[in-house]
Amino acid sequence: MDENGNILAQTVAQAVGDWMVDDFVPFKAELIFDATQSKKGEIIFEKDNPSGLSENDQSFRLPILFK
């Protein structure tokens, strides 16, 4: 997402190895997007929530700088 709130790319990450654990797991994903005029943005990681219950939603925002 750029600093103006525009979604530049969206994909699903795939776990690498055993994902049936309570701890963090390694994953891989590829994001392809066109260049942006923005200098800043963020990658938003959202945990899968098959229950659909909002109390189980979790996310993490990673600030990034575009070159």
Residue frames as a rotation matrix with the C-alpha (Angstrom) as fourth column:
MET 1
0.594 0.805 0.000 0.00
0.805 -0.594 0.000 0.00
0.000 0.000 -1.000 0.00
ASP 2
-0.306 -0.708 0.637 1.35
0.618 -0.657 -0.433 3.43
0.725 0.261 0.638 -0.80
GLU 3
-0.883 -0.151 -0.444 1.28
0.458 -0.481 -0.747 6.41
-0.100 -0.863 0.494 1.57
ASN 4
-0.744 0.666 -0.058 -1.99
-0.655 -0.709 0.260 7.59
0.132 0.232 0.964 -0.01
GLY 5
-0.259 0.647 0.717 -3.80
-0.541 0.518 -0.662 4.36
-0.800 -0.560 0.216 0.89
ASN 6
0.404 0.358 -0.842 -3.73
-0.912 0.230 -0.339 2.90
0.072 0.905 0.419 -2.63
ILE 7
0.516 -0.206 0.831 -3.38
-0.127 0.942 0.312 -0.88
-0.847 -0.266 0.460 -2.82
LEU 8
0.024 -0.628 -0.778 -0.44
-0.955 -0.245 0.168 -1.59
-0.296 0.739 -0.606 -5.14
ALA 9
-0.399 -0.140 -0.906 -0.50
-0.496 0.864 0.085 -5.39
0.771 0.483 -0.414 -4.97
GLN 10
0.136 0.476 0.869 -2.21
-0.954 0.299 -0.015 -8.17
-0.267 -0.827 0.495 -3.07
THR 11
-0.113 -0.200 -0.973 -1.40
-0.540 0.835 -0.109 -11.87
0.834 0.513 -0.202 -2.82
VAL 12
0.915 0.340 0.215 -1.61
-0.379 0.545 0.748 -14.91
0.137 -0.766 0.627 -0.58
ALA 13
-0.132 -0.978 0.159 1.55
-0.974 0.098 -0.205 -16.07
0.185 -0.182 -0.966 1.20
GLN 14
0.671 0.278 -0.688 2.29
-0.253 0.957 0.140 -19.78
0.697 0.080 0.712 1.35
ALA 15
0.678 -0.428 0.598 3.80
-0.606 0.136 0.784 -21.44
-0.417 -0.894 -0.167 4.42
VAL 16
0.166 -0.724 -0.670 7.13
-0.639 0.439 -0.632 -23.15
0.751 0.533 -0.390 3.85
GLY 17
-0.830 -0.457 -0.319 7.17
-0.099 0.685 -0.722 -26.34
0.548 -0.568 -0.614 5.89
ASP 18
-0.426 0.653 -0.626 4.98
0.848 0.529 -0.025 -27.26
0.314 -0.542 -0.780 8.85
TRP 19
-0.607 0.287 0.741 2.31
-0.184 -0.958 0.220 -24.62
0.773 -0.003 0.634 9.56
MET 20
0.469 0.824 -0.319 0.41
0.102 0.308 0.946 -26.52
0.877 -0.476 0.061 12.27
VAL 21
-0.367 -0.628 -0.687 2.31
0.852 0.069 -0.519 -24.85
0.373 -0.775 0.510 15.13
ASP 22
0.611 0.616 -0.497 1.56
0.780 -0.576 0.245 -22.06
-0.135 -0.537 -0.832 17.60
ASP 23
-0.003 -0.731 -0.682 4.69
0.338 -0.643 0.687 -20.07
-0.941 -0.229 0.249 16.70
PHE 24
0.370 0.039 -0.928 5.67
-0.706 -0.637 -0.308 -18.05
-0.604 0.770 -0.209 13.62
VAL 25
0.372 -0.244 0.896 6.38
0.502 0.865 0.028 -20.03
-0.781 0.439 0.444 10.46
PRO 26
-0.680 -0.619 -0.392 8.47
-0.053 -0.492 0.869 -19.17
-0.731 0.612 0.301 7.40
PHE 27
0.428 0.838 0.340 6.49
0.441 0.135 -0.887 -18.23
-0.789 0.529 -0.312 4.32
LYS 28
-0.784 -0.617 0.071 6.97
0.381 -0.387 0.840 -16.97
-0.490 0.685 0.538 0.79
ALA 29
0.477 0.879 0.009 5.01
0.587 -0.311 -0.748 -14.56
-0.654 0.362 -0.664 -1.39
GLU 30
-0.653 -0.638 0.408 5.67
0.733 -0.394 0.555 -12.48
-0.193 0.661 0.725 -4.49
LEU 31
0.367 0.716 -0.594 4.32
0.442 -0.696 -0.565 -8.97
-0.818 -0.056 -0.572 -5.00
ILE 32
-0.603 -0.464 0.649 4.43
0.791 -0.238 0.564 -7.45
-0.107 0.854 0.510 -8.48
PHE 33
0.500 0.769 -0.398 3.31
0.683 -0.633 -0.365 -3.86
-0.532 -0.090 -0.842 -8.94
ASP 34
0.412 -0.284 0.866 3.93
0.655 -0.569 -0.497 -0.78
0.634 0.772 -0.049 -11.06
ALA 35
-0.675 -0.721 -0.160 6.20
0.669 -0.505 -0.545 1.98
0.312 -0.475 0.823 -9.78
THR 36
0.496 0.826 -0.267 4.54
0.858 -0.422 0.292 4.57
0.129 -0.374 -0.919 -7.58
GLN 37
0.160 -0.383 0.910 5.20
0.126 -0.906 -0.404 8.27
0.979 0.179 -0.097 -7.07
SER 38
0.930 0.251 0.270 4.97
-0.234 -0.163 0.958 7.73
0.284 -0.954 -0.093 -3.33
LYS 39
-0.076 -0.988 0.131 8.14
-0.682 -0.044 -0.730 7.68
0.728 -0.145 -0.670 -1.26
LYS 40
-0.793 -0.145 0.592 6.64
-0.587 0.444 -0.677 5.66
-0.165 -0.884 -0.437 1.61
GLY 41
0.056 0.850 -0.523 4.25
-0.661 0.424 0.618 2.78
0.748 0.311 0.587 2.02
GLU 42
-0.316 -0.152 0.937 3.65
-0.862 0.459 -0.216 -0.35
-0.397 -0.875 -0.276 4.01
ILE 43
-0.568 0.189 -0.801 3.21
-0.272 0.876 0.399 -4.07
0.777 0.444 -0.447 3.65
ILE 44
-0.093 0.638 0.764 0.21
-0.995 -0.043 -0.085 -5.33
-0.021 -0.769 0.639 5.59
PHE 45
-0.836 -0.161 -0.525 0.31
-0.167 0.985 -0.036 -8.92
0.523 0.058 -0.851 6.79
GLU 46
-0.021 0.886 0.464 -3.08
-0.988 -0.090 0.126 -10.36
0.153 -0.455 0.877 7.74
LYS 47
-0.855 -0.234 0.463 -3.43
-0.378 0.893 -0.246 -13.66
-0.356 -0.385 -0.852 9.57
ASP 48
-0.630 0.657 -0.415 -5.87
-0.108 0.455 0.884 -16.13
0.769 0.602 -0.216 8.05
ASN 49
-0.788 0.466 0.403 -9.12
-0.500 -0.102 -0.860 -16.16
-0.360 -0.879 0.313 10.00
PRO 50
-0.843 0.454 -0.289 -11.33
0.055 0.607 0.793 -19.04
0.535 0.652 -0.537 8.83
SER 51
-0.590 0.656 -0.470 -13.74
0.752 0.235 -0.616 -18.45
-0.293 -0.717 -0.632 11.73
GLY 52
-0.233 0.479 0.847 -14.81
0.600 -0.615 0.513 -15.08
0.766 0.627 -0.144 10.31
LEU 53
0.666 0.447 -0.597 -15.04
0.742 -0.320 0.589 -13.72
0.072 -0.835 -0.545 13.85
SER 54
0.648 -0.390 0.655 -13.62
-0.025 -0.870 -0.493 -10.20
0.761 0.303 -0.573 14.13
GLU 55
0.800 -0.351 0.486 -12.07
-0.568 -0.184 0.802 -10.94
-0.192 -0.918 -0.347 17.52
ASN 56
0.551 -0.615 0.565 -9.75
0.425 0.789 0.444 -13.43
-0.718 -0.004 0.696 15.75
ASP 57
0.867 -0.262 0.423 -8.50
0.299 -0.405 -0.864 -10.87
0.398 0.876 -0.273 13.19
GLN 58
0.478 -0.790 -0.384 -4.79
0.326 -0.247 0.913 -10.10
-0.816 -0.561 0.140 13.44
SER 59
0.823 -0.282 0.493 -2.55
0.447 -0.216 -0.868 -7.97
0.351 0.935 -0.052 11.25
PHE 60
0.232 -0.832 -0.503 0.92
0.592 -0.290 0.752 -6.45
-0.772 -0.472 0.426 11.21
ARG 61
0.986 0.088 0.142 2.00
0.165 -0.640 -0.751 -3.33
0.025 0.763 -0.645 9.26
LEU 62
0.171 -0.985 -0.009 5.60
0.802 0.134 0.583 -3.10
-0.573 -0.107 0.813 8.04
PRO 63
0.739 0.067 -0.670 6.64
-0.181 -0.939 -0.293 0.42
-0.649 0.339 -0.682 6.95
ILE 64
0.166 -0.689 0.706 8.68
0.875 0.432 0.216 0.55
-0.454 0.582 0.675 3.71
LEU 65
0.119 -0.219 -0.968 10.46
-0.302 -0.937 0.175 3.16
-0.946 0.271 -0.178 1.58
PHE 66
0.786 0.146 0.601 10.25
0.508 0.403 -0.762 3.12
-0.353 0.904 0.242 -2.21
LYS 67
-0.232 -0.902 -0.364 13.32
0.201 -0.411 0.889 3.95
-0.952 0.133 0.276 -4.32
